[in-house]
Amino acid sequence: MCVEKLQKILLAVTLGIAMMLAAAGSLKAAFLLQVGIIVILIVSGLTGFCYITNVLRTAFPSCNEEKK
């Protein structure tokens, strides 16, 4: 498993958890989780820096390195 794929899987799981929290009536927690995700994605899009990717790189190889 490479970093970029793992990051997308974790994003999908996190959004699923936010949906589950909203369905369970925990709207405040769901809203805060989604705001956090939005902030991370905006920072990543504007600067090219993604904290989650850098943390995951310590344990998993990049997809580009895996193909070589």
Secondary structure, 3 states (H helix, E strand, C coil): CCHHHHHHHHHHHHHHHHHHHHHCCCHHHHHHHHHHHHHHHHHHHHHCCCHHHHHHHCCCCCHHHHHC
